[in-house]
Amino acid sequence: MSQPNCIFAARRLVAGLCKGALLTTVGVSLSQTAWATEGGIGRPITGQQVTPYGGVVPPISDWIVSAATIYYEGSLGASKSIPIAGQVTAGVDVTAVYTILNAVKTWGVTVGGWNFASSFGMPLQYTDISSFHGRLPNDHGTQFADIFFAPVVAGYHLNKTDHVALSVQIYAPTGAYNPNRLANAGQNTWTFTPTIAYTKLLPTENIELSLNYGLEFYTPNNDTHYHNAPVSVLDLLALKRFNSGWGVGVVGGYIQQIGHDSGGIADVVGGSQGHSVGIGPMITWSGKVQKTPVSASLRWVNEFNVSNRPKGNAVQLSVNATFQ
């Protein structure tokens, strides 16, 4: 792939640039449990953060509008416990649907090889959660989740085939939250996630290799005084594209809590570091609808190596459109 074609492709898919970091906001994800995150709900879902061309910030001034829906279904066994609704319960079953509407603005500014963008997202979440043995009443609801934004995403072109993007993703406690409910769309915490995305292009083979790494830092929950420990999130993607506009690949992720939670129930029950590993297939398409560049992707990730957190499957469908 030549450099002009590379930049053109990045232009069509630049929504993925910030969305890779933005999806780490997924409050529906149930990523950390068994005292790995309060309520069994963490922001990242295994293998859902990395996106095509995630490390590329093109030197153009465009608006990119994207919509992504993630369906997650998982379970934490009865032998494991989580702090939720102000108490501790053994095991949970979770079904959740998380939809993100996101806007990305590329600045069209180049400074010493650096290009820049900003992003803002609004999520809507449906959650159905129940504890084993009916120890807590079932709960479900459709609510707005925490908004998220990245004031500045800075991308640097190392060379024609290697690109990197740096950002700090910020999640504000604006979503629906009640400390006595099982199904909460909001986290009731500010979260700051320094993130690095890297993309390697192999033009001859028309192959892309991308990674997305973020480290989440949570503020304490003022209602419960629970303080989640930092969470490390690494996602990888390998994608082969064809001249037809279609692409096939594989995507995977590794989530690991660093340290132990503190405050509130965490001080009573102790702490246990959770982790998750997942992998699955991915297909993509890019082209034009009339004159508007459009791209879409579909992925499925199965969690197979899980400790102290729900184990399940996630499916993500995303669609992006670029407007000059």
VEXDREN-2710 file (C-alpha; in Angstrom, 1 decimal):
% VEXDREN-2710
k/r/px/py/pz
1/MET/0.0/0.0/0.0
2/SER/1.5/3.4/-1.0
3/GLN/1.7/6.3/1.4
4/PRO/-1.1/8.2/-0.3
5/ASN/-3.4/5.1/-0.2
6/CYS/-2.4/4.5/3.4
7/ILE/-3.4/8.0/4.4
8/PHE/-6.6/7.8/2.3
9/ALA/-7.6/4.6/4.1
10/ALA/-6.8/6.1/7.4
11/ARG/-9.0/9.0/6.5
12/ARG/-11.9/6.7/6.0
13/LEU/-11.3/4.8/9.2
14/VAL/-9.9/7.5/11.5
15/ALA/-12.9/7.1/13.8
16/GLY/-11.2/4.0/14.9
17/LEU/-8.2/6.1/16.0
18/CYS/-9.9/7.4/19.1
19/LYS/-12.6/4.8/19.4
20/GLY/-10.0/2.2/20.4
21/ALA/-9.4/4.2/23.5
22/LEU/-13.0/5.3/23.8
23/LEU/-14.4/1.8/24.1
24/THR/-12.4/1.3/27.2
25/THR/-15.2/3.3/28.8
26/VAL/-17.6/0.4/28.5
27/GLY/-19.3/0.4/31.9
28/VAL/-21.3/-2.6/30.8
29/SER/-18.2/-4.7/30.5
30/LEU/-18.1/-6.4/33.9
31/SER/-14.4/-6.7/33.3
32/GLN/-13.1/-6.9/36.8
33/THR/-14.8/-8.8/39.6
34/ALA/-14.2/-10.7/42.9
35/TRP/-13.1/-7.4/44.4
36/ALA/-11.2/-6.5/41.2
37/THR/-13.7/-3.7/40.5
38/GLU/-16.7/-2.6/42.6
39/GLY/-20.0/-4.0/41.5
40/GLY/-18.3/-6.5/39.1
41/ILE/-18.4/-3.7/36.5
42/GLY/-15.2/-2.4/34.9
43/ARG/-14.8/-0.2/31.9
44/PRO/-12.9/-2.4/29.4
45/ILE/-14.2/-5.5/27.6
46/THR/-11.6/-8.1/26.5
47/GLY/-10.4/-7.5/23.0
48/GLN/-12.8/-4.6/22.2
49/GLN/-10.4/-1.6/22.5
50/VAL/-8.2/-2.0/19.5
51/THR/-9.4/-0.7/16.1
52/PRO/-8.1/-0.7/12.5
53/TYR/-5.6/2.1/11.9
54/GLY/-5.7/2.8/15.6
55/GLY/-2.2/4.4/15.6
56/VAL/-2.8/6.7/12.6
57/VAL/-3.9/10.3/12.9
58/PRO/-4.1/11.7/9.4
59/PRO/-3.2/15.3/8.5
60/ILE/-6.6/16.3/7.4
61/SER/-9.5/18.3/8.9
62/ASP/-12.6/16.1/9.0
63/TRP/-15.5/15.1/11.2
64/ILE/-16.0/11.4/11.8
65/VAL/-19.2/10.0/13.2
66/SER/-19.3/6.5/14.5
67/ALA/-21.7/4.1/16.2
68/ALA/-20.7/0.9/17.9
69/THR/-22.8/-1.7/19.7
70/ILE/-21.3/-4.3/22.0
71/TYR/-23.3/-7.4/23.2
72/TYR/-21.7/-9.1/26.2
73/GLU/-22.9/-12.2/28.1
74/GLY/-20.9/-13.6/31.0
75/SER/-21.0/-15.4/34.3
76/LEU/-19.0/-15.4/37.5
77/GLY/-19.3/-18.8/39.3
78/ALA/-20.9/-19.3/42.6
79/SER/-17.5/-20.0/44.2
80/LYS/-16.5/-16.4/43.5
81/SER/-17.9/-13.3/45.2
82/ILE/-18.2/-9.6/44.3
83/PRO/-19.1/-6.5/46.3
84/ILE/-22.3/-5.1/44.8
85/ALA/-25.3/-3.1/46.0
86/GLY/-23.6/-2.4/49.4
87/GLN/-23.0/-6.1/50.2
88/VAL/-21.2/-9.2/49.0
89/THR/-22.9/-11.9/46.9
90/ALA/-21.7/-15.2/45.4
91/GLY/-21.7/-15.2/41.6
92/VAL/-23.5/-13.3/39.0
93/ASP/-25.0/-13.8/35.5
94/VAL/-24.9/-10.8/33.2
95/THR/-26.3/-9.8/29.8
96/ALA/-25.5/-6.4/28.5
97/VAL/-25.8/-4.3/25.4
98/TYR/-23.7/-1.1/25.1
99/THR/-24.2/1.4/22.3
100/ILE/-21.7/4.3/21.7
101/LEU/-22.3/7.4/19.6
102/ASN/-19.0/9.0/19.0
103/ALA/-17.7/12.1/17.2
104/VAL/-14.0/12.6/16.3
105/LYS/-12.6/15.9/14.9
106/THR/-9.2/15.8/13.2
107/TRP/-7.6/19.2/13.4
108/GLY/-5.8/19.3/10.0
109/VAL/-2.7/20.6/11.8
110/THR/0.9/19.2/11.3
111/VAL/3.6/20.2/13.7
112/GLY/7.0/18.5/13.3
113/GLY/5.5/15.3/12.1
114/TRP/2.7/15.3/14.7
115/ASN/-1.1/15.4/13.8
116/PHE/-3.9/15.9/16.2
117/ALA/-7.6/15.0/16.9
118/SER/-10.2/15.3/19.6
119/SER/-13.1/13.0/20.5
120/PHE/-16.3/12.9/22.5
121/GLY/-18.8/10.0/23.1
122/MET/-22.2/9.4/24.5
123/PRO/-23.1/5.8/25.6
124/LEU/-26.4/4.1/26.2
125/GLN/-26.5/0.8/28.1
126/TYR/-29.0/-2.0/28.7
127/THR/-28.0/-4.3/31.6
128/ASP/-29.7/-7.5/33.0
129/ILE/-27.9/-8.9/36.0
130/SER/-28.8/-11.5/38.7
131/SER/-27.0/-13.2/41.5
132/PHE/-26.8/-16.9/42.0
133/HIS/-29.4/-18.6/44.3
134/GLY/-31.5/-15.4/44.3
135/ARG/-29.5/-13.9/47.1
136/LEU/-30.1/-10.5/45.6
137/PRO/-33.1/-9.6/43.5
138/ASN/-32.7/-9.5/39.7
139/ASP/-32.2/-6.1/38.2
140/HIS/-32.3/-4.7/34.7
141/GLY/-32.5/-1.3/33.0
142/THR/-31.7/0.9/30.0
143/GLN/-29.8/4.0/31.1
144/PHE/-27.2/6.5/29.9
145/ALA/-23.7/5.5/30.9
146/ASP/-20.7/7.8/31.7
147/ILE/-19.7/10.2/28.9
148/PHE/-16.1/10.1/27.7
149/PHE/-13.7/12.4/25.9
150/ALA/-10.1/12.8/24.8
151/PRO/-9.3/16.5/24.5
152/VAL/-6.1/15.8/22.5
153/VAL/-5.0/12.7/20.5
154/ALA/-1.5/13.2/19.2
155/GLY/-0.3/11.0/16.3
156/TYR/3.2/10.7/15.1
157/HIS/4.3/9.1/11.8
158/LEU/7.5/7.2/12.6
159/ASN/7.9/6.4/8.9
160/LYS/5.6/5.4/5.9
161/THR/4.5/2.1/7.6
162/ASP/4.8/2.8/11.3
163/HIS/2.5/5.1/13.2
164/VAL/1.8/5.8/16.9
165/ALA/-1.0/7.8/18.7
166/LEU/-1.0/9.1/22.3
167/SER/-4.0/10.2/24.3
168/VAL/-5.5/10.4/27.8
169/GLN/-9.1/9.2/27.8
170/ILE/-11.3/10.8/30.5
171/TYR/-14.5/9.3/31.8
172/ALA/-16.9/11.5/33.8
173/PRO/-19.4/10.2/36.4
174/THR/-22.5/11.3/34.5
175/GLY/-24.2/8.0/34.0
176/ALA/-27.2/6.7/36.0
177/TYR/-26.0/5.3/39.4
178/ASN/-27.6/4.0/42.6
179/PRO/-25.4/2.3/45.2
180/ASN/-28.3/0.0/46.1
181/ARG/-28.9/-1.3/42.6
182/LEU/-27.2/-4.2/40.8
183/ALA/-27.7/-2.8/37.3
184/ASN/-25.9/0.5/37.1
185/ALA/-24.9/2.1/33.8
186/GLY/-22.6/4.6/35.6
187/GLN/-19.5/3.9/37.6
188/ASN/-19.8/7.0/39.9
189/THR/-16.0/7.6/39.4
190/TRP/-13.8/9.7/37.3
191/THR/-11.4/7.5/35.3
192/PHE/-8.2/8.6/33.5
193/THR/-6.6/6.3/31.0
194/PRO/-3.3/7.2/29.4
195/THR/-3.3/5.2/26.1
196/ILE/-0.9/4.4/23.3
197/ALA/-1.9/2.9/20.0
198/TYR/0.5/1.6/17.4
199/THR/-0.1/0.6/13.8
200/LYS/2.3/-1.3/11.5
201/LEU/1.4/-1.5/7.8
202/LEU/2.8/-4.2/5.5
203/PRO/2.0/-2.7/2.0
204/THR/3.1/-5.6/-0.1
205/GLU/0.9/-8.1/1.7
206/ASN/-1.8/-5.5/2.5
207/ILE/-1.7/-6.5/6.1
208/GLU/-2.1/-4.4/9.2
209/LEU/-0.8/-5.1/12.7
210/SER/-2.2/-2.8/15.5
211/LEU/-2.1/-2.7/19.3
212/ASN/-3.8/-0.6/21.9
213/TYR/-2.6/-0.3/25.5
214/GLY/-4.2/1.7/28.3
215/LEU/-3.8/1.9/32.0
216/GLU/-6.9/3.0/33.9
217/PHE/-6.8/5.1/37.1
218/TYR/-10.1/5.4/39.1
219/THR/-11.0/8.0/41.6
220/PRO/-12.9/6.7/44.8
221/ASN/-16.6/6.2/44.7
222/ASN/-17.9/9.0/47.0
223/ASP/-21.1/7.1/47.8
224/THR/-19.4/3.8/48.9
225/HIS/-15.8/5.0/49.6
226/TYR/-14.7/2.1/47.4
227/HIS/-11.5/2.7/45.4
228/ASN/-10.7/0.5/42.4
229/ALA/-7.1/-0.4/41.8
230/PRO/-5.6/0.5/38.4
231/VAL/-6.4/-1.8/35.4
232/SER/-4.0/-2.6/32.6
233/VAL/-5.6/-3.3/29.2
234/LEU/-3.7/-4.6/26.1
235/ASP/-5.5/-5.4/22.8
236/LEU/-3.9/-6.7/19.6
237/LEU/-5.2/-6.9/16.0
238/ALA/-4.0/-8.5/12.8
239/LEU/-5.9/-7.8/9.6
240/LYS/-5.6/-8.9/6.0
241/ARG/-7.3/-6.6/3.4
242/PHE/-8.5/-7.4/-0.1
243/ASN/-9.1/-5.2/-3.2
244/SER/-12.8/-5.8/-2.9
245/GLY/-12.9/-3.7/0.3
246/TRP/-13.3/-6.6/2.6
247/GLY/-10.8/-7.7/5.3
248/VAL/-10.4/-10.6/7.7
249/GLY/-8.3/-11.0/10.8
250/VAL/-8.0/-11.9/14.4
251/VAL/-8.3/-9.8/17.5
252/GLY/-7.4/-10.5/21.1
253/GLY/-7.0/-8.9/24.5
254/TYR/-5.5/-9.2/28.0
255/ILE/-6.9/-7.4/31.0
256/GLN/-5.0/-7.4/34.3
257/GLN/-5.8/-5.5/37.5
258/ILE/-2.7/-4.0/39.2
259/GLY/-2.7/-4.0/43.0
260/HIS/-5.7/-4.4/45.3
261/ASP/-8.9/-2.3/45.8
262/SER/-9.3/-0.3/49.0
263/GLY/-11.9/1.4/51.1
264/GLY/-15.5/0.4/51.8
265/ILE/-16.2/-3.3/51.5
266/ALA/-12.8/-3.9/50.0
267/ASP/-11.3/-3.3/53.5
268/VAL/-13.6/-5.9/55.0
269/VAL/-13.3/-8.7/52.4
270/GLY/-9.8/-8.2/51.2
271/GLY/-8.8/-8.0/47.6
272/SER/-8.2/-10.4/44.7
273/GLN/-6.6/-9.3/41.4
274/GLY/-8.6/-10.3/38.3
275/HIS/-7.4/-11.0/34.8
276/SER/-8.9/-12.1/31.5
277/VAL/-7.6/-13.3/28.1
278/GLY/-9.7/-13.5/25.0
279/ILE/-9.4/-14.0/21.3
280/GLY/-11.6/-14.2/18.2
281/PRO/-12.2/-13.4/14.5
282/MET/-12.9/-10.1/12.9
283/ILE/-14.2/-9.0/9.5
284/THR/-14.1/-5.5/8.0
285/TRP/-15.5/-3.6/5.0
286/SER/-14.6/-0.1/3.7
287/GLY/-16.0/1.8/0.7
288/LYS/-18.3/4.7/-0.2
289/VAL/-22.0/5.3/0.2
290/GLN/-22.6/7.8/-2.6
291/LYS/-19.5/10.1/-2.0
292/THR/-19.2/9.5/1.8
293/PRO/-16.4/7.2/3.0
294/VAL/-17.9/4.5/5.2
295/SER/-16.4/1.6/7.0
296/ALA/-17.8/-1.2/9.2
297/SER/-16.4/-4.0/11.3
298/LEU/-17.7/-7.1/13.2
299/ARG/-15.8/-9.0/15.8
300/TRP/-16.4/-11.8/18.3
301/VAL/-14.1/-12.4/21.3
302/ASN/-14.3/-15.5/23.5
303/GLU/-12.8/-15.2/27.0
304/PHE/-11.0/-18.4/27.8
305/ASN/-8.4/-17.6/30.5
306/VAL/-10.3/-15.8/33.3
307/SER/-9.6/-15.4/37.0
308/ASN/-11.7/-13.4/39.6
309/ARG/-14.1/-11.9/37.0
310/PRO/-17.0/-13.0/34.8
311/LYS/-16.2/-15.3/31.8
312/GLY/-18.1/-14.9/28.6
313/ASN/-18.4/-13.7/25.0
314/ALA/-18.5/-10.3/23.4
315/VAL/-19.7/-9.3/19.9
316/GLN/-19.1/-5.8/18.6
317/LEU/-20.5/-4.2/15.4
318/SER/-19.3/-0.7/14.5
319/VAL/-20.0/1.7/11.6
320/ASN/-18.0/4.9/10.7
321/ALA/-18.7/7.7/8.3
322/THR/-16.3/10.6/7.4
323/PHE/-17.5/14.1/6.6
324/GLN/-15.3/16.9/5.2
END
